Amino acid sequence: MVDAAPGNDAVVSASFWTRLNENRTVLGLWFMLPAAAFLIFFLAYPLGLGMWLSLTDAKIGRAGEFIGFENFTWLWGDSVFWLSVFNTLLYTVVASVIKFAIGLYLALLLNNNIAFKAFIRAIVLLPFIVPTVLSAIAFWWIFDSQFSILSWALIELGIIDQNIDFLGTPNNARASVIFANIWRGVPFVAITLLAGLQTVPQSLYEAATIDGASKWDMFRHITYPLLTPIIAVVMTFSVLFTFTDFQLIYAMTRGGPVNATHLMATLSYQRAILGGNLGEGAAISTAMIPFLLSAIMFSWFGLQRRKWQQGESDD
Amino acid sequence: MTEATLKTTKANAGASDDSDGMDYLVTRRSRFVTVYLPLILIMFVLLFPFYWMGTTSLKPNSELLDMNNHNPLWVSSPTLQHFNKLVFETEYPAWMWNTMLVAVVATFLSIVASVMAAYAIVRIRYRGAQTVGGLIFLAYLVPPSILFIPLSTVIFEYGLFDSPLALILSYPTILIPFSTWLLMGYFKTIPFELEECALMDGASRLQILLKIVLPLSVPGLISAGIFSFTLCWNEFIYALTFISTSANKTVPVAVLSELVDGDVYHWGSLMAGALLGSLPVAIIYSFFVEHYVSSMTGAVKE
């Protein structure tokens, strides 16, 4: 691979092969090869295959026949599917809004001059780096119907008389999984927004203070406008990951009770892998794509806005 | 809350006689209420599950299921029986090994592929490099939960089902887009002149990459590596779908599927398993916090 140092035979060896490899495009192609191979064989091809599968009646161990939009028309009349769409939207919207609110608040708190700042920041991020399933198991135990520490604490404080069945009734289960999701997502939002806050020039705040601006004015007219581009990107990622969440639900409720916490991802797993109906599962996955596309568009326009805001050229 | 309000009123009362000096105090105390108190509250909620995991894993079963005679927040007679059971009576060491193997190899492969791709996009700038960069960003946004169904048939076709290779080859699709994007940002900061000098001296592109660009972007490589490693360790849906034999499972999947038998939950060993499984990432994270944070925020800012 490595070219020989220019010597006597350099003129001879400057053959077609060498000249070819000095061509930018050919050289670029060589460098792209490993990444492209992975992404084509294990990402692009399955993505296309998934859309194709959604149009077939494939089962596990049996290649399907093309059946047009039958899977989709079947899902259209399936109340469990619509329930999962509702759950997914509810889960995404509620969790994202609260994650954003608490995350921004935590970021603003951490942006103060506080003792042991680096240490606190490192600790805050812990929920995000610990494998989701493992922390979800901890929440499963915290929300246990008999031995929940929360029920115990509330009874000791005299607020309630008997254990709360956190994961046993539909609305309690929804609230519990949303809580666990928020718990895991807040550190990500907070730390990335904190990084954004640190790029806001202090001189702006100094000028505003001299002009007699209140804390809220400063937040509203300096911090927030300068932070919007990062907020847009962070929230797009947050929405994307929440919308496609699987592990947390699978570990805590498996979609129960009576499908009340089934998300589209967990439902597609149940139908395709446990039920064997690959086609139908793939159709549910494909139905998620429009939602994801809208999230990506949101991110795209967020990024665009950032560029003209900062007066950068669009390269 | 009452204690806090008490403190502010006290401070206000004192403020009348010596306004200058007291002003300092007021801000200190109101700072406690507006900054430290909420911070402590949020930190408590964020950290409590870990504390609860830890105490549960150390409690003997009798204490675990009897909340009336033992204060559940404290361990009166700590025991290592759950950890013992995990290490000697289950296949936990094998699961750990599998996860470690998959995470290390997948991370290594991804970093190599990403370095080359990022260098080509940023510096070789072949025709269409910008478009490819955009496509890679899009690939970053394709979530595993819409890919796992078709990917499982693909894995089956390639004959990789139930082998660690299935995970080693599929995880890079999650890692490469992210790492490439991150490294592109790093490579952009390296001055062109350095490379031009090397080119003049007759170095090949590969030599430039290995001897000039890589040594200068070590922090970026560490960031991408650490982040990739934790992503691998966290990955669940592929590992759940592509692996069926108990001995081949990764920690997150195995703790959930193998440690729960029937309706009897062995909470002690479940928590011990969750804690042990979190340990490797937590240790690596604690050594490279700064790199981790910069990779997380860097990827968002780019």
Chai-1 contact restraints between the chains, C-beta under 6 A:
chainA,res_idxA,chainB,res_idxB,connection_type,confidence,min_distance_angstrom,max_distance_angstrom,comment,restraint_id
A,M1,B,L206,contact,1.0,0.0,6.0,A-B,restraint_1
A,V2,B,S204,contact,1.0,0.0,6.0,A-B,restraint_2
A,V2,B,L206,contact,1.0,0.0,6.0,A-B,restraint_3
A,D3,B,S204,contact,1.0,0.0,6.0,A-B,restraint_4
A,P6,B,G202,contact,1.0,0.0,6.0,A-B,restraint_5
A,R24,B,I124,contact,1.0,0.0,6.0,A-B,restraint_6
A,R24,B,Y126,contact,1.0,0.0,6.0,A-B,restraint_7
A,T25,B,Y126,contact,1.0,0.0,6.0,A-B,restraint_8
A,T25,B,R127,contact,1.0,0.0,6.0,A-B,restraint_9
A,L27,B,I124,contact,1.0,0.0,6.0,A-B,restraint_10
A,L27,B,R205,contact,1.0,0.0,6.0,A-B,restraint_11
A,G28,B,A120,contact,1.0,0.0,6.0,A-B,restraint_12
A,G28,B,I124,contact,1.0,0.0,6.0,A-B,restraint_13
A,G28,B,Y126,contact,1.0,0.0,6.0,A-B,restraint_14
A,F31,B,M116,contact,1.0,0.0,6.0,A-B,restraint_15
A,F31,B,A120,contact,1.0,0.0,6.0,A-B,restraint_16
A,M32,B,A117,contact,1.0,0.0,6.0,A-B,restraint_17
A,M32,B,A120,contact,1.0,0.0,6.0,A-B,restraint_18
A,P34,B,A113,contact,1.0,0.0,6.0,A-B,restraint_19
A,A35,B,A113,contact,1.0,0.0,6.0,A-B,restraint_20
A,A35,B,A117,contact,1.0,0.0,6.0,A-B,restraint_21
A,A35,B,I176,contact,1.0,0.0,6.0,A-B,restraint_22
A,F38,B,P172,contact,1.0,0.0,6.0,A-B,restraint_23
A,F38,B,T173,contact,1.0,0.0,6.0,A-B,restraint_24
A,F38,B,I176,contact,1.0,0.0,6.0,A-B,restraint_25
A,L39,B,A139,contact,1.0,0.0,6.0,A-B,restraint_26
A,F42,B,S170,contact,1.0,0.0,6.0,A-B,restraint_27
A,F42,B,T173,contact,1.0,0.0,6.0,A-B,restraint_28
A,L43,B,A139,contact,1.0,0.0,6.0,A-B,restraint_29
A,L43,B,T173,contact,1.0,0.0,6.0,A-B,restraint_30
A,P46,B,L147,contact,1.0,0.0,6.0,A-B,restraint_31
A,P46,B,P150,contact,1.0,0.0,6.0,A-B,restraint_32
A,P46,B,L151,contact,1.0,0.0,6.0,A-B,restraint_33
A,P46,B,V154,contact,1.0,0.0,6.0,A-B,restraint_34
A,L49,B,P150,contact,1.0,0.0,6.0,A-B,restraint_35
A,G50,B,P150,contact,1.0,0.0,6.0,A-B,restraint_36
A,L53,B,P150,contact,1.0,0.0,6.0,A-B,restraint_37
A,L106,B,I42,contact,1.0,0.0,6.0,A-B,restraint_38
A,L109,B,V35,contact,1.0,0.0,6.0,A-B,restraint_39
A,L109,B,L39,contact,1.0,0.0,6.0,A-B,restraint_40
A,N112,B,V35,contact,1.0,0.0,6.0,A-B,restraint_41
A,A122,B,V289,contact,1.0,0.0,6.0,A-B,restraint_42
A,P127,B,L46,contact,1.0,0.0,6.0,A-B,restraint_43
A,I129,B,T230,contact,1.0,0.0,6.0,A-B,restraint_44
A,I129,B,V281,contact,1.0,0.0,6.0,A-B,restraint_45
A,I129,B,Y285,contact,1.0,0.0,6.0,A-B,restraint_46
A,V130,B,S278,contact,1.0,0.0,6.0,A-B,restraint_47
A,P131,B,W233,contact,1.0,0.0,6.0,A-B,restraint_48
A,P131,B,N234,contact,1.0,0.0,6.0,A-B,restraint_49
A,P131,B,P252,contact,1.0,0.0,6.0,A-B,restraint_50
A,T132,B,N234,contact,1.0,0.0,6.0,A-B,restraint_51
A,V133,B,F236,contact,1.0,0.0,6.0,A-B,restraint_52
A,V133,B,P252,contact,1.0,0.0,6.0,A-B,restraint_53
A,V133,B,L256,contact,1.0,0.0,6.0,A-B,restraint_54
A,L134,B,A274,contact,1.0,0.0,6.0,A-B,restraint_55
A,L134,B,G277,contact,1.0,0.0,6.0,A-B,restraint_56
A,L134,B,S278,contact,1.0,0.0,6.0,A-B,restraint_57
A,I137,B,L270,contact,1.0,0.0,6.0,A-B,restraint_58
A,I137,B,A274,contact,1.0,0.0,6.0,A-B,restraint_59
A,A138,B,P49,contact,1.0,0.0,6.0,A-B,restraint_60
A,A138,B,M53,contact,1.0,0.0,6.0,A-B,restraint_61
A,A138,B,A274,contact,1.0,0.0,6.0,A-B,restraint_62
A,W141,B,W267,contact,1.0,0.0,6.0,A-B,restraint_63
A,I149,B,P72,contact,1.0,0.0,6.0,A-B,restraint_64
A,W152,B,M67,contact,1.0,0.0,6.0,A-B,restraint_65
A,W152,B,P72,contact,1.0,0.0,6.0,A-B,restraint_66
A,T192,B,T297,contact,1.0,0.0,6.0,A-B,restraint_67
A,T192,B,V300,contact,1.0,0.0,6.0,A-B,restraint_68
A,A195,B,T297,contact,1.0,0.0,6.0,A-B,restraint_69
A,V233,B,V300,contact,1.0,0.0,6.0,A-B,restraint_70
A,V234,B,V300,contact,1.0,0.0,6.0,A-B,restraint_71
A,T244,B,P143,contact,1.0,0.0,6.0,A-B,restraint_72
A,T244,B,S145,contact,1.0,0.0,6.0,A-B,restraint_73
A,F246,B,S145,contact,1.0,0.0,6.0,A-B,restraint_74
A,F246,B,I237,contact,1.0,0.0,6.0,A-B,restraint_75
A,Q247,B,F236,contact,1.0,0.0,6.0,A-B,restraint_76
A,A251,B,L256,contact,1.0,0.0,6.0,A-B,restraint_77
A,A265,B,S145,contact,1.0,0.0,6.0,A-B,restraint_78
A,A272,B,I149,contact,1.0,0.0,6.0,A-B,restraint_79
A,I273,B,T241,contact,1.0,0.0,6.0,A-B,restraint_80
A,G281,B,I149,contact,1.0,0.0,6.0,A-B,restraint_81
A,A282,B,I149,contact,1.0,0.0,6.0,A-B,restraint_82
A,S285,B,I146,contact,1.0,0.0,6.0,A-B,restraint_83
A,S285,B,I149,contact,1.0,0.0,6.0,A-B,restraint_84
A,M288,B,I146,contact,1.0,0.0,6.0,A-B,restraint_85
A,I296,B,L141,contact,1.0,0.0,6.0,A-B,restraint_86
